[in-house]
Amino acid sequence: MKLTELQGILKENGIVGAGGAGFPTYAKLSEKADTIILNCAECEPLLKLHRQVLETHPSEIFEALDLISKTVNAKRVCVAIKKSYVETAQAITPFVEFFDNIEICRLDDVYPAGDEVILTYEVTGRIVPPGDIPLSVGVMVLNVETVYNLYRAINGRPVTRKYVTVAGEVQNPVTVRVPIGITIGEVLKLAGDITTPDPAFIIGGPMMGSLGSKANIVTKTTNAVLVLPSSHPLIIRRQSKTFIDMKRAMAACCQCSYCTSLCSRNLLGHPINPSEFMRVASNGITNDAEPYLDAMYCSGCGLCEQYSCVQNLSPRMLLAACKTELRKAGVKPQPQKEPPVVNPKRPLRQVPMSRLTSRIGLKKYNKPAPIIEAVPNFKKVTVLLSQHVGAPSVPIVKKGDTVSEKQLIANAGEGLSVALHSPVNGVVTAVGKTAIIIEKQ
């Protein structure tokens, strides 16, 4: 298959990164890549869906990887899984012999192994330049569910469903495949009763996810819902205000530099220095711009505030606020004069997942969350037009139209964008600037 043909199929079927920001996959495919990495590192604590999908659909995923590698002429395909994923390795090993260039790469059980910059280094030894993407060093990183969706797209099935892991204070932790556009509340019912009287919800992983509610809509990038008591430290931290975080930093930051010592990107030689940023920001220093500008290289992994800081401060949130303001001002990451150099102490400073899970108070929630086939009870779907990086999709249906499941309801917008398809058989009840609402029939 020609590259342009495959890209067209992915664009028309709405394939985007299912484990991150939702970057359109067709734009990620490139003949510049000599190595393809299937990301099954399951970056955050409690998330299990990628290893589960790989165990359930190994044949389909390997076929899709083979097609991609032949299309872009990649020499090497690496299925990257953690050493602790014994069952996953057992499930996929029999399929390796049928493909010439596919291999299994074992990773240490550390955080954040799923960061594509970290993953690229672990698998290939290549360092992605600060502010750049893995393709700049000839590597293409795709996560498991994205590749599974790609396989389905090749066989005429667009993205209308999403795997979601539900964990925490629920009766039965599960991973479910649900229609895009239903609410988080409808997903939660598939996990039984909520087991805390005052629940709060993190949409995504415990390290990088955000606070949400039962009214939130499932999109193509919704990976998990974590239910916790409202008093849990992960919830309280996310409710803090930036100016309060800054006041606390001014009062308590002791410049121990642990946040920098354990920073995953700093250990790869990237110019991000959380402790130096905290020093200048908390002291109001404005004649040294470099620590502020280097905030652009923060990956947002959260180790600095959830694991490293002995004062329980919030470097990541302050760095994120700084990055937001820099972007508003049109500031972009600047090319570095010198290539990054990996810290020789890096192997000794990596954070084990088990220790991280305990440190952030989630050990008791680390339970099996098996994939179940269950149909959620819902009456309508709200299909957001912007579920991906780039331009929103453009509706082609109107109020009162009858649509069928998998039917095209929105074309890709101009520039970087993908199409959208109906997750259900139903009637369009509203078409707005941000969403299409379809009542199920």
C-alpha positions in Angstrom: 0.0 0.0 0.0 1.3 3.5 -0.8 1.8 5.9 2.0 -0.7 8.5 0.7 -3.3 5.8 0.4 -2.8 4.6 4.0 -2.9 8.2 5.2 -6.1 8.8 3.4 -7.7 5.8 5.0 -6.7 6.9 8.5 -7.9 10.5 7.9 -11.2 9.4 6.6 -11.7 6.9 9.5 -10.9 9.3 12.2 -7.7 7.7 13.6 -5.9 9.7 16.2 -3.5 9.0 19.0 -5.6 7.1 21.5 -3.3 7.5 24.4 -2.2 11.1 24.5 -3.3 14.5 23.0 -5.0 12.9 20.0 -2.5 13.8 17.2 -4.0 12.6 13.9 -2.1 9.4 13.0 -2.1 10.0 9.3 0.2 13.0 9.8 2.5 10.9 12.0 3.3 8.3 9.3 6.5 9.1 7.5 9.2 7.4 5.4 11.7 9.2 7.6 11.2 6.6 10.2 13.5 3.6 10.2 12.2 2.3 13.5 8.6 1.9 14.7 7.9 1.5 18.4 4.6 0.1 19.7 4.1 1.8 23.0 2.8 -0.7 25.5 4.6 0.8 28.5 1.3 1.8 30.2 2.8 5.0 31.5 0.7 5.8 34.5 -0.2 3.8 37.7 -3.5 1.8 37.6 -3.9 2.0 33.8 -4.1 -1.4 32.2 -5.9 -1.1 28.9 -3.0 -1.1 26.5 -1.6 -4.4 27.7 -5.1 -5.8 27.8 -5.8 -4.8 24.2 -2.5 -6.2 23.0 -3.3 -9.5 24.8 -6.8 -9.6 23.3 -5.9 -8.7 19.7 -2.3 -9.6 19.1 -2.8 -10.9 15.5 -4.6 -7.8 14.3 -2.1 -5.5 15.9 0.9 -7.3 14.5 -0.7 -7.3 11.0 -1.2 -3.6 11.3 2.4 -3.0 12.4 3.6 -5.1 9.5 1.6 -3.0 7.1 2.8 0.3 8.5 6.5 -0.9 8.4 6.2 -2.0 4.8 4.4 1.2 3.8 7.1 3.5 5.3 10.0 1.1 4.7 10.9 0.9 8.3 13.7 -1.6 9.1 12.8 -2.4 12.7 9.5 -2.7 14.6 9.8 -3.0 18.4 6.9 -4.0 20.7 7.9 -2.2 23.9 6.4 -3.8 27.0 7.5 -3.8 30.7 9.3 -6.8 32.1 6.5 -7.2 34.6 3.9 -7.8 31.8 4.5 -11.5 31.8 1.1 -12.5 30.5 1.2 -9.9 27.7 4.6 -11.3 26.6 3.3 -14.8 26.6 0.3 -13.8 24.5 2.3 -12.1 21.8 5.5 -14.2 21.6 4.0 -16.8 19.3 3.2 -14.2 16.7 6.7 -12.7 16.4 8.1 -15.6 14.3 5.7 -14.8 11.5 7.1 -11.3 10.9 10.7 -10.6 9.8 11.4 -7.3 11.5 9.1 -7.3 14.6 10.7 -7.9 18.0 9.7 -7.6 21.6 11.7 -5.1 23.7 11.5 -5.4 27.5 11.5 -2.3 29.6 12.2 -1.7 33.3 9.1 -1.1 35.4 9.7 2.6 36.0 7.9 5.8 35.5 7.5 7.5 33.0 8.6 4.7 30.6 5.6 5.5 28.3 6.8 9.0 27.5 7.7 8.7 23.8 11.0 10.6 24.3 12.0 8.3 27.2 10.8 5.3 25.2 12.8 6.3 22.1 16.0 6.4 24.2 15.3 3.1 26.0 14.7 1.2 22.7 17.1 2.8 20.3 19.6 4.7 22.4 18.8 7.9 20.4 18.2 11.1 22.2 15.3 13.2 20.8 16.5 16.9 20.7 14.8 19.1 23.3 11.5 20.4 22.0 11.5 18.0 19.1 9.6 14.7 18.3 10.9 11.1 17.9 10.6 11.3 14.1 13.5 13.8 14.2 15.8 10.8 15.1 14.0 8.4 12.7 11.6 6.9 15.2 7.8 6.6 15.0 5.9 5.9 18.3 2.4 4.5 18.2 0.4 3.2 21.1 -1.5 -0.1 21.2 -5.1 1.1 20.8 -4.1 3.5 18.0 -2.6 0.6 16.0 -5.7 -1.6 16.7 -7.9 1.3 15.4 -5.7 1.5 12.4 -6.2 -2.2 11.7 -10.0 -1.7 12.0 -9.8 1.3 9.7 -8.1 -0.7 7.0 -11.0 -3.1 7.2 -13.6 -0.3 6.8 -14.4 0.3 10.5 -14.0 3.9 11.7 -13.4 5.0 15.3 -16.7 5.0 17.2 -15.6 3.2 20.4 -13.0 3.8 23.1 -11.4 1.5 25.7 -11.6 3.0 29.2 -10.2 1.7 32.4 -12.3 2.4 35.6 -10.4 2.1 38.8 -10.3 3.3 42.4 -13.3 3.5 44.7 -15.6 1.3 42.6 -17.1 -2.1 43.3 -15.6 -3.8 40.3 -12.6 -2.2 38.5 -13.0 -2.9 34.8 -11.8 -2.0 31.3 -14.7 -1.4 29.0 -15.1 -0.5 25.3 -17.8 2.1 25.1 -19.3 4.4 22.4 -17.6 7.8 22.0 -19.9 10.6 23.2 -21.5 9.0 26.3 -20.9 10.5 29.7 -18.4 9.4 32.3 -21.4 8.7 34.6 -22.7 6.2 32.2 -19.3 4.5 32.0 -19.0 4.4 35.8 -22.2 2.3 36.1 -20.4 -0.6 34.4 -18.0 -0.8 37.3 -20.8 -1.3 39.9 -21.3 1.0 42.9 -19.0 3.8 43.9 -17.6 2.8 47.3 -16.9 6.2 48.8 -19.6 8.7 50.0 -17.8 11.7 48.6 -16.3 10.7 45.3 -14.1 12.9 43.0 -13.0 11.9 39.6 -9.7 12.1 37.7 -10.1 11.7 33.9 -6.9 10.1 32.7 -4.0 8.8 34.8 -3.3 9.8 38.4 -0.1 11.7 37.4 -1.2 13.7 34.4 -5.0 13.4 34.3 -7.3 16.2 35.2 -10.3 16.7 37.5 -13.6 15.9 35.9 -17.2 15.0 36.7 -19.8 12.5 35.7 -21.0 14.9 33.0 -17.7 14.7 31.1 -17.9 13.2 27.6 -15.9 10.2 26.5 -13.7 11.2 23.6 -11.1 9.4 21.4 -8.4 10.1 24.0 -10.2 9.1 27.2 -8.1 6.4 28.7 -9.2 6.1 32.3 -11.5 7.3 35.0 -10.1 7.2 38.5 -12.6 7.5 41.4 -11.1 8.7 44.7 -12.4 10.2 47.9 -12.5 14.0 47.8 -10.0 14.1 50.6 -7.4 12.2 48.7 -4.1 14.2 48.2 -4.3 13.7 44.4 -7.6 15.5 44.4 -6.7 18.2 46.9 -3.5 19.1 44.9 -5.5 19.5 41.7 -7.9 21.9 43.4 -5.1 24.3 44.4 -4.7 27.7 42.8 -1.6 28.9 41.0 -1.1 32.0 43.2 -1.4 29.8 46.3 1.1 27.3 44.9 3.5 30.2 44.3 3.0 31.6 47.8 3.8 28.2 49.3 6.9 27.9 47.1 8.1 31.3 48.3 7.6 30.2 51.9 8.8 26.6 51.8 11.1 25.8 48.9 14.4 24.8 50.5 16.3 24.3 47.1 17.1 20.7 47.9 17.0 20.1 44.1 15.4 16.7 44.4 12.9 17.8 41.7 15.7 18.3 39.2 17.7 15.2 40.4 14.7 12.9 39.5 13.4 14.9 36.5 12.9 12.3 33.7 13.8 14.8 30.9 16.7 16.4 32.8 18.3 13.0 33.2 18.2 12.7 29.4 20.1 16.0 29.1 17.2 18.2 28.3 17.5 21.8 29.6 14.7 21.6 32.1 15.7 22.5 35.6 12.6 22.5 38.0 14.7 23.6 41.1 16.2 26.5 39.2 12.8 27.5 38.0 11.4 27.4 41.5 14.3 29.5 42.7 13.8 32.4 40.3 10.0 32.2 40.2 9.5 32.1 44.0 12.0 35.0 44.5 10.6 37.1 41.7 13.9 37.2 39.8 13.3 38.6 36.3 16.8 39.4 35.1 17.4 35.7 34.4 15.0 34.5 31.7 16.6 31.1 31.0 14.8 29.1 33.7 11.4 30.5 32.6 12.1 29.7 28.9 13.3 26.2 29.8 9.9 25.5 31.2 8.9 24.8 27.6 10.8 21.5 27.9 8.8 20.2 30.8 7.0 17.0 29.8 4.4 17.4 32.6 5.1 13.9 34.0 4.5 15.1 37.6 7.3 13.3 39.3 8.6 16.6 40.7 5.5 17.3 42.7 4.0 13.8 43.3 7.2 12.0 44.2 10.3 14.2 44.6 9.4 17.3 46.6 9.9 16.9 50.3 7.9 20.1 51.0 4.8 18.9 49.0 5.1 21.8 46.6 3.9 22.0 43.0 6.7 22.6 40.5 4.8 20.9 37.6 1.7 23.1 38.0 3.8 26.3 38.2 5.9 25.1 35.2 2.6 24.4 33.3 1.3 27.9 34.1 4.6 29.4 32.9 4.4 27.3 29.6 0.8 28.6 29.0 1.8 32.2 29.3 4.9 31.7 27.1 2.7 30.1 24.4 0.2 32.9 24.6 3.1 35.3 23.9 4.2 33.2 20.9 7.3 31.8 22.5 8.5 28.4 21.1 11.2 26.0 22.3 14.5 27.2 21.0 17.1 24.9 19.3 19.9 24.0 21.6 23.5 24.8 20.8 24.9 21.6 22.2 23.5 18.1 21.9 22.0 16.7 25.1 24.2 14.4 27.2 22.6 11.7 29.3 23.3 11.9 33.1 25.5 9.0 34.0 23.5 8.6 37.2 20.2 8.1 35.3 19.9 4.4 35.9 20.1 5.0 39.7 17.5 7.8 39.7 14.7 6.1 37.8 11.5 5.8 39.8 10.0 2.2 40.2 6.3 2.1 39.5 5.6 0.1 42.7 7.2 2.8 44.8 5.4 5.6 43.0 2.1 3.9 43.3 2.6 3.6 47.1 3.9 7.2 47.4 0.8 8.7 45.8 -1.6 6.6 47.9 -2.9 4.2 45.2 -1.5 0.9 46.3 -4.8 -0.4 47.6 -6.4 0.4 44.3 -3.9 -1.5 42.2 -6.3 -4.4 41.4 -7.2 -6.3 38.2 -9.5 -4.4 35.9 -10.5 -7.1 33.4 -11.9 -6.3 30.0 -15.7 -6.9 30.0 -18.2 -6.9 27.2 -21.0 -4.8 28.5 -23.4 -2.3 26.9 -23.8 0.9 28.9 -27.3 2.3 29.4 -27.5 5.6 27.6 -30.0 7.6 25.6 -27.8 9.9 23.5 -24.2 10.7 22.5 -22.5 14.1 22.3 -19.8 13.8 19.7 -17.3 16.6 20.2 -16.0 18.1 17.0 -12.5 18.7 18.4 -11.2 15.4 19.9 -7.8 15.8 18.3 -4.9 18.1 17.8 -5.6 20.5 14.9 -8.7 21.9 13.3 -12.2 20.7 14.4 -14.1 18.4 12.2 -16.8 20.0 10.0 -20.4 18.7 10.4 -22.2 17.4 7.3 -25.5 16.4 9.0 -28.3 18.6 10.2 -30.9 18.4 12.9 -33.5 15.8 12.2 -31.3 13.6 10.1 -31.4 9.9 10.7 -27.9 8.3 10.9 -26.6 4.8 11.3 -23.6 3.6 13.3 -20.3 4.3 11.6 -21.9 6.8 9.2 -19.8 9.8 8.4 -21.2 12.8 10.3 -18.3 15.3 10.0 -15.5 15.8 7.4 -12.0 16.7 8.4 -11.4 20.4 8.7 -8.8 22.3 6.7 -5.2 21.6 7.6 -4.5 19.0 10.3 -7.8 17.3 11.1 -9.8 14.0 10.8 -13.4 12.9 10.1 -16.0 11.9 12.6 -18.5 9.0 12.5 -21.7 8.3 14.4 -21.2 5.9 17.3 -24.9 4.8 17.2 -28.0 4.4 15.1 -30.2 7.4 15.9 -31.5 10.9 15.0 -29.5 14.1 15.1 -31.1 16.4 17.6 -28.6 19.2 17.6 -25.6 20.5 15.6 -23.5 23.1 17.2 -20.2 24.8 16.9 -18.6 22.3 19.3 -20.6 19.1 19.1 -23.2 16.9 17.3 -25.9 15.4 19.6 -27.5 12.1 18.4 -30.4 10.5 20.2 -30.1 6.7 20.2 -32.8 4.6 18.5 
